[in-house]
């Protein structure tokens, strides 16, 4: 089946710890996105990547980092600099000439 | 990027038709209008997309007036399972890699 997978489904972070959220797609899409969603709120863009080895900051990039070494993978690292990381994180991908984004199932990050 | 404005929430009853309107006064010539649906603890999923006039698929209809400054998502005969958040997005297929999701419209369908 084609689609986007995110892992883990739930992730717990200790104070001062960096954690990495995985996002993989087999849709052969060029563009990939990371969003953060807080309870009862809409999606806010963290980072996006138009092509391999290239990415741009979104609206709330502080405290996060990404890499795009392979077309199918776009991992997100939540660093210790992100003081309020508890949220639902969503990854998406998109074909360059299409507007529609395809979303993964999400990762819920909780702080211990 | 064109900003969109939607009602924060709407209530309906099973079997009714629901219309959710989105304002996008600054829509550009090349922009398309796309609607997504999101259930709790899931990623949004595509519902419908259009450029002008009317688009219909097996799930919904999208009405876009001639000036394209607004659009209306129409859900026929809603059921309890249509309770979700609905997002309206406006963007260019060929260049708008950065996208903006607003707060969306929370639709609550009652029995």
Interface residues (C-beta under 8 A of the other chain):
Chain A: X31 X33 X35 X41 X42 X43 X44 X45 X48 X50 X56 X58 X88 X90 X92 X94 X96 X97 X98 X99 X100 X101 X102 X103 X104 X105 X106 X108
Chain B: X32 X34 X36 X41 X42 X43 X44 X45 X46 X49 X85 X87 X89 X91 X92 X93 X94 X96 X97 X98 X99 X100 X101 X102 X103 X104
